Amino acid sequence: MTPWSKRIACCVALALPWTLAPALAREIAPAQQATYEALFTPGDPVDARLADLIDGAHTEVLVNAFSFTSRRIGRALALAQARGVRVEIVADRGQALELPGSAVPLLARQGIAVWLDGNFAAAHNKVLIIDGASARGAIVTGSYNYTSAAQSRNAENVLIVRHDPALALQYRANFIRLRDRAQRYDGEARTRR
């Protein structure tokens, strides 16, 4: 290999990850049957609504979390897992390990599959993907952390999109991409990263 071809190969190798990363971002038209529900705090009972959605899950609940202290949402996830729904969480590493009252270690110790994401300054996603591979699936996103502060003290927003499989698959693919780069967590050990 000549020095010039080595340079080209090196440039291609360095650029390849950047060209693959935005592959998830693409504009899609909403599904004809899609529905949308917007909720806001203070005021709307977002934690109860999210627990209800989790309670209705049939196959899977995938969670991207930054801060997670909500007992109500944590309990709904544990109950879903107990009735055979696959529950997986990708949580911000720093928040999961350092936030007082974090629900993430307990959920991991209860057998929920948890990964800690320390690959970014903040794994700041707040997303629920419920039965994402099915036509009845739901995506929940917005500024709302899964915390009591988000419910009672902060001005937050949540958007629930239902019955839009193409959008759910985009969110699901992003969840898997983040999960595959994160570190598995058992709820006990302090992980390094």
C-alpha positions as CSV (number, residue, x, y, z in Angstrom):
1,M,0.0,0.0,0.0
2,T,1.4,3.4,-1.0
3,P,1.7,6.3,1.5
4,W,-1.1,8.1,-0.5
5,S,-3.5,5.1,-0.4
6,K,-2.8,4.7,3.3
7,R,-3.8,8.3,3.9
8,I,-7.0,7.8,1.9
9,A,-7.8,4.6,3.8
10,C,-7.2,6.4,7.1
11,C,-9.5,9.3,6.1
12,V,-12.2,6.9,5.0
13,A,-11.9,4.9,8.3
14,L,-12.1,8.1,10.3
15,A,-15.1,9.5,8.4
16,L,-17.1,6.2,8.2
17,P,-18.6,6.4,11.8
18,W,-19.7,10.0,11.1
19,T,-21.4,9.0,7.9
20,L,-23.3,6.1,9.6
21,A,-24.4,8.0,12.7
22,P,-27.1,10.2,11.0
23,A,-28.6,7.2,9.2
24,L,-31.3,7.1,11.9
25,A,-32.4,10.7,11.2
26,R,-34.8,10.8,8.4
27,E,-38.1,12.6,7.8
28,I,-41.1,10.3,7.6
29,A,-44.8,11.1,7.2
30,P,-47.0,10.3,10.2
31,A,-48.9,7.1,9.9
32,Q,-52.5,7.8,8.9
33,Q,-53.8,6.1,12.1
34,A,-51.3,7.9,14.4
35,T,-52.6,9.7,17.4
36,Y,-50.9,12.3,19.6
37,E,-51.4,13.3,23.2
38,A,-49.6,16.2,24.8
39,L,-49.2,16.5,28.6
40,F,-47.7,19.3,30.7
41,T,-46.6,19.7,34.3
42,P,-47.4,21.2,36.6
43,G,-51.0,20.2,36.1
44,D,-51.3,16.9,34.1
45,P,-50.8,13.6,35.9
46,V,-47.9,12.5,33.7
47,D,-46.6,9.9,36.1
48,A,-50.0,8.2,36.3
49,R,-50.4,8.3,32.5
50,L,-46.9,6.8,31.9
51,A,-47.7,4.1,34.5
52,D,-51.0,3.3,32.7
53,L,-49.1,3.0,29.3
54,I,-46.6,0.7,30.9
55,D,-49.4,-1.4,32.5
56,G,-50.9,-1.9,29.0
57,A,-47.6,-3.1,27.4
58,H,-47.8,-6.6,25.8
59,T,-44.3,-7.4,24.7
60,E,-41.7,-4.8,25.6
61,V,-40.9,-1.5,27.3
62,L,-37.7,0.2,26.4
63,V,-36.6,3.2,28.5
64,N,-34.1,5.9,27.9
65,A,-33.7,7.8,31.1
66,F,-31.6,10.7,32.4
67,S,-32.9,11.1,35.9
68,F,-35.1,8.4,37.3
69,T,-36.5,8.5,40.9
70,S,-40.2,8.0,40.3
71,R,-41.5,5.2,42.4
72,R,-44.8,5.0,40.5
73,I,-43.1,4.5,37.1
74,G,-40.5,2.2,38.6
75,R,-43.2,0.0,40.2
76,A,-45.0,-0.1,36.8
77,L,-41.8,-1.3,35.1
78,A,-41.2,-4.0,37.7
79,L,-44.8,-5.2,37.4
80,A,-44.5,-5.3,33.6
81,Q,-41.4,-7.4,33.9
82,A,-43.1,-9.7,36.4
83,R,-45.9,-10.4,33.9
84,G,-43.5,-11.3,31.2
85,V,-43.0,-8.0,29.3
86,R,-39.4,-7.5,28.3
87,V,-38.2,-4.3,30.1
88,E,-34.8,-2.7,29.3
89,I,-33.4,0.6,30.5
90,V,-30.5,2.7,29.2
91,A,-29.8,5.3,31.8
92,D,-27.3,8.1,32.2
93,R,-24.4,6.7,34.1
94,G,-23.8,9.7,36.4
95,Q,-27.4,10.2,37.3
96,A,-28.0,6.5,37.9
97,L,-25.0,6.1,40.2
98,E,-24.9,9.6,41.9
99,L,-28.5,10.9,42.1
100,P,-29.9,10.4,45.6
101,G,-33.0,8.2,45.4
102,S,-32.2,6.9,41.9
103,A,-34.5,4.0,41.1
104,V,-32.1,2.5,38.5
105,P,-30.0,0.4,41.0
106,L,-33.1,-1.1,42.5
107,L,-34.7,-1.9,39.2
108,A,-31.5,-3.6,38.1
109,R,-31.4,-5.7,41.3
110,Q,-35.0,-6.7,40.6
111,G,-33.9,-8.3,37.4
112,I,-34.7,-5.5,34.9
113,A,-32.0,-5.3,32.2
114,V,-30.1,-2.0,32.7
115,W,-27.3,-0.4,30.8
116,L,-25.4,2.7,31.9
117,D,-24.5,5.1,29.2
118,G,-21.4,7.1,30.0
119,N,-20.4,7.8,26.4
120,F,-21.6,11.4,26.4
121,A,-21.5,14.4,28.6
122,A,-25.1,13.5,29.4
123,A,-27.3,10.7,28.1
124,H,-30.2,13.2,28.2
125,N,-32.9,11.2,26.4
126,K,-36.2,10.8,28.1
127,V,-38.0,8.2,26.0
128,L,-40.4,5.3,26.5
129,I,-41.0,2.9,23.6
130,I,-43.9,0.6,24.4
131,D,-44.5,-2.4,22.1
132,G,-42.5,-0.5,19.5
133,A,-42.5,-3.2,16.9
134,S,-46.3,-3.4,16.8
135,A,-49.0,-1.3,15.2
136,R,-50.5,-0.6,18.7
137,G,-47.1,0.7,20.0
138,A,-46.5,4.1,21.7
139,I,-43.5,6.4,21.9
140,V,-43.3,8.9,24.8
141,T,-40.8,11.7,24.6
142,G,-40.3,15.2,25.9
143,S,-38.5,17.1,28.6
144,Y,-40.0,15.1,31.5
145,N,-37.5,13.1,33.6
146,Y,-38.9,10.2,35.5
147,T,-38.8,12.1,38.9
148,S,-41.1,13.5,41.4
149,A,-39.6,17.0,40.7
150,A,-40.7,16.7,37.1
151,Q,-44.2,15.9,38.2
152,S,-44.7,18.4,40.9
153,R,-42.1,21.3,40.7
154,N,-40.9,21.6,37.1
155,A,-42.5,23.0,33.9
156,E,-42.2,19.9,31.7
157,N,-43.8,18.5,28.5
158,V,-44.5,15.0,27.2
159,L,-45.7,13.9,23.8
160,I,-47.2,10.5,23.4
161,V,-47.4,9.2,19.8
162,R,-49.4,6.0,19.3
163,H,-50.0,3.8,16.3
164,D,-47.0,5.0,14.2
165,P,-44.9,1.9,13.7
166,A,-42.3,3.6,11.4
167,L,-41.6,6.3,14.0
168,A,-41.5,3.7,16.8
169,L,-38.9,1.7,14.8
170,Q,-36.7,4.8,14.5
171,Y,-36.8,5.3,18.3
172,R,-36.3,1.6,18.8
173,A,-33.3,1.5,16.5
174,N,-31.8,4.5,18.4
175,F,-32.4,2.7,21.8
176,I,-30.6,-0.4,20.5
177,R,-27.7,1.7,19.1
178,L,-27.3,3.4,22.5
179,R,-27.7,0.2,24.5
180,D,-25.1,-1.6,22.4
181,R,-22.5,1.0,23.3
182,A,-23.4,1.2,27.0
183,Q,-22.3,-0.9,29.9
184,R,-24.5,-3.6,31.5
185,Y,-25.3,-2.8,35.1
186,D,-26.4,-5.3,37.8
187,G,-27.4,-2.7,40.4
188,E,-24.5,-3.6,42.7
189,A,-21.1,-2.7,41.3
190,R,-19.9,0.8,40.7
191,T,-19.0,0.7,37.0
192,R,-16.0,2.6,35.5
193,R,-16.1,4.8,32.4
